Amino acid sequence: MRNRFVILSALVALLLAAPIAPSADAAIKVIVNDVPITDYDITQRARLITLTQRKSASVARREAVQELIDDQVKVGEATRMGMSVSDSEVDNAYANIARNVKLTPARLTQALGQGGVRAETLKKRLRAQLIWGKLVRARFSGGVDVDESDIIAALRKTDEEDRATSIEYDLQRVIVVVPKNSSNGFKSQRRREIAQIRKAVSSCEDMGSVLGQYKEVVVQPIGRRLETEIPPNIIDQVKKLGPGKLTNPSPTPVGFEMIAICGKREIQSDIAMRTKLENELRAKEGESQARRLLMDAKRRSTIIYR
């Protein structure tokens, strides 16, 4: 018995004295401002890139290293400037991605897992994007200026027929009221009524007689709007549906809202094309300013490759 105790004690002492070799996954490859990026981090991000962008393993790994460095610089710079992102904001962004690919968050997690990617890998990328977006918006809150000469130059490059005309829509807002504390049963009833309304309405002229059959339905005029003035999430439906139809219902604090397309006309004006080009130029300039902001932050950072 004593001999067994001596042997066990010796084994324990030997194990405690022996250095523990780090796993390959835990090996640190890059340190960004004292924050390590491990081989596991790189492998996970590379798998995500391969899964979402269909790139080869070698290309994905190179891009993964650069992305992770940029992300850490972004998070560090934004944090230094007092920016933060809550877990709920990240979860909402994750849920939006799931919705865009017609999955629930749980199913998205499952799909990622089948590709060898943890949900946390995507969430880390989203967190960096969100916090960087906050910093960029705060830094350039005054807006992005575009020279008139650049707009004119862009106009000259477009087709003359495209810039000579603009599409204008006559719109109305249809609100189906749902009180705040309504039961799920009442909400379901209102959704059924919305489906009936959308099916019955064929023009804004007969819309009044249709809506008169239902309680607490409000119509508000929007007026004439150029296609460039209509929000992106609505204009695609407006173009597809055409006059006399109602867009899909959107939830609002007072119930559900639809947009009625009462008319459409083509007008002789380059304003639509001008607005479109101006928005594109502003977006490009904004991206350029964000890149310069990142480059400045990287120059101030300490990046060590292992």
Secondary structure, 3 states (H helix, E strand, C coil): CHHHHHHHHHHHHHHHHCCCCCCHHHCEEEEECCEEEEHHHHHHHHHHHHHHHCCCHHHHHHHHHHHHHHHHHHHHHHHHCCCCCCHHHHHHHHHHHHHHCCCCHHHHHHHHHHCCCCHHHHHHHHHHHHHHHHHHHHHCCCCCCCCHHHHHHHHHHCCHHHHHEEEEEEEEEEEEECCCCCCHHHHHHHHHHHHHHHHHCCCCCCHHHHHCCCCCEEEEEEEEEEHHHCCHHHHHHHHHHCCCCECCCEEECCEEEEEEEEEEEEEECCHHHHHHHHHHHHHHHHHHHHHHHHHHHHHHCCEEEC
